[in-house]
């Protein structure tokens, strides 16, 4: 199951729909079209009242406050756990 994440466009996608300008907000829906099913660089995004298309992650900005808060908490937990790590094996190359 995919979590809906609120995103804002950083790129002009008016070639797909005239209303997909920079700053348009939508939410992710996971795998949608052939691009998001074939590559994790893309995600399906639903823009309410406009359209649903595959968008590059690099062309969107996550603005979902709950999601960002959860990610920050997970990163803090990881950093706390790594400070106390023992028997660490470093693999290079």
C-alpha positions, -999 to +999 in steps of 0.1 A: +000+000+000+012+035-008+010+064+015-004+096+000+022+123+002+014+160-005+038+173-032+043+206-051+056+208-086+091+224-091+089+220-129+066+234-156+046+204-170+022+224-192+030+202-221+009+175-204-018+198-191-020+236-193-027+239-155+004+219-144+026+250-137+053+254-110+037+254-076+007+231-085+000+208-056-011+171-057-005+139-039+014+107-047-005+076-056+024+052-061+027+033-094+004+047-120+017+047-155+044+029-174+072+052-161+064+048-124+060+011-128+094+008-146+115+032-125+116+044-089+127+078-102+090+084-111+059+084-090+022+087-099+008+120-088-029+130-087-036+167-092-072+171-081-094+186-108-065+185-133-050+151-141-030+121-129+004+116-144+038+101-136+062+128-123+100+126-116+107+128-079+133+155-088+104+176-104+084+177-071+089+189-036+075+171-006+054+195+014+034+171+036+042+182+072+032+149+088+054+129+064+084+153+068+080+151+106+080+113+106+111+113+083+129+136+107+120+114+137+132+083+119+165+100+110+170+110+146+163+074+158+188+061+133+215+086+143+209+077+180+212+040+172+243+044+151+261+062+180+258+031+201+266+006+173+292-021+180+307-048+158+304-026+127+317-039+094+326-014+068+324-025+031+342-004+005+343-007-032 
